Amino acid sequence: MAWSHRATVCLVLLGLGLGLGLIVLAVALSHHRAPCGPDAFARAAVAADSKVCSDIGRKPADSSGPGSLPA
């Protein structure tokens, strides 16, 4: 049985509508994230391939404390 042009257009519009509805639902649900407070990153880890790079990355984390950036 051959599809008519009108049936094809209706199916395409239905697919677009469902896709748009899923995108709107995903965006609406993605905004419910837990807020990051000052104690959110109280612990940290530094991983590198060499000890020199690991030491460079660890120094700012050790000296500045949680929640602040090095000057």
C-alpha positions in Angstrom: 0.0 0.0 0.0 1.5 3.3 -1.0 1.7 6.2 1.4 0.0 9.4 0.4 1.9 12.7 0.6 -0.3 13.9 3.4 0.4 10.8 5.5 4.1 11.3 5.1 3.9 15.0 6.1 1.8 14.1 9.2 4.3 11.4 10.2 7.3 13.8 9.8 5.5 16.5 11.8 4.6 14.0 14.5 8.2 12.9 14.7 9.5 16.5 14.9 6.9 17.3 17.6 7.9 14.2 19.7 11.6 15.1 19.3 11.0 18.7 20.3 9.0 17.5 23.3 11.9 15.2 24.4 14.4 18.0 24.1 12.2 20.4 26.2 11.8 17.7 28.8 15.5 17.0 29.0 16.4 20.6 29.3 13.8 21.2 32.0 15.0 18.2 34.0 18.7 19.1 33.6 18.4 22.3 35.7 17.8 20.3 38.9 21.4 20.0 39.9 22.8 20.2 43.4 24.4 23.6 44.1 28.1 23.7 44.7 29.0 25.3 48.0 32.4 26.3 49.5 32.8 22.8 51.0 31.9 20.9 47.8 35.6 20.3 47.0 37.1 19.8 50.4 39.2 16.9 49.0 41.3 16.9 45.8 43.6 14.6 44.0 46.4 15.4 41.5 47.3 12.7 38.9 50.2 13.2 36.4 52.6 11.0 34.4 55.7 12.5 36.2 56.5 13.4 39.8 57.5 16.9 38.8 54.1 17.6 37.2 52.3 16.0 40.2 54.3 18.2 42.6 53.5 21.4 40.6 49.8 20.5 40.6 49.7 19.6 44.3 51.4 22.8 45.6 48.4 25.2 44.9 46.0 22.7 46.4 48.0 22.4 49.6 48.8 26.1 50.1 45.5 27.8 49.2 43.1 25.6 51.1 39.6 24.7 50.1 37.5 27.1 48.1 40.2 29.6 47.1 42.4 29.9 44.1 46.1 30.7 44.1 47.0 34.3 43.6 
